[in-house]
Amino acid sequence: MRRALPALTLCALPLLASAPTAHSASAAPARALAPADQVGLRAPLPLYEAIDRLPVAPEHRDGYRRDLYKHWNRGLNPTDGCDTRREVILSEAVVAPQVAAGCKLTGGSWRSAYDDVIVTDAARLDVDHFIPLAEVYDSERTPWSAARREAYANDQDSPDTLIAVSAASNRSKGDKDPAEWLPSDGSYHCTYAATWVATKLRWDLAVDEAERQALLGLAEDCPTTTVAYESAA
């Protein structure tokens, strides 16, 4: 499912406001799922079952460099002057900002899901890779090509891979998995677990045993949460 981008208007006129993109599938999802028989889209699974589909393997950090995952690229619209980061920020605005030449953003507001904070300055947002890049490297079942790594690092074909959150919450998370870090907003934990699992399934990434146990513990508290995902090409 491709992330929809609002049309850009330079300087004078604000963008049309758009609703924030949801990052989970649960008993009462905020976004409508496409039909389960759509090509590539998997029918929603109970969170427990989705976790059981994740391969388990030790992590392997040796050789990791952040620049192995090229980001940010020119985004979905290479002619709009906005890179992937800014396109995600625009798509998730609760109140749309004005967009000036060079994709300079002013005004607008966003809700940071990790800490339930309203952010009114785009410069105070980070666009987080839901599975941090170091964690992706740890979890690749076989070494990825440079093209696949770039595709993950800029993935807007799923609403789950990238998320705009407060810089403070993203720095707190760092490259930690759910065994080491959870959002400070406890009401988001079920969504966080579902999105983490969906993204790992989408990109065929493994989990280590501590991570798996943490996810299973979350699933105990999220009995109605479901997971839907579309496999990456």
RAHU-V564080 format. One record per helix or strand of 3 or more residues. SS is the DSSP state (alpha for helix, beta for strand). FROM is the first residue (numbers start at 1). TO is the last residue. If there is no record, write none. Layout:
<<SS,FROM,TO> <SS,FROM,TO>>
This chain:
<<alpha,47,52> <alpha,66,68> <alpha,84,91> <beta,98,100> <alpha,101,103> <beta,104,106> <beta,109,112> <beta,117,119> <alpha,122,124> <beta,125,129> <alpha,133,139> <alpha,146,153> <beta,162,166> <alpha,167,173> <alpha,186,202> <alpha,209,220>>
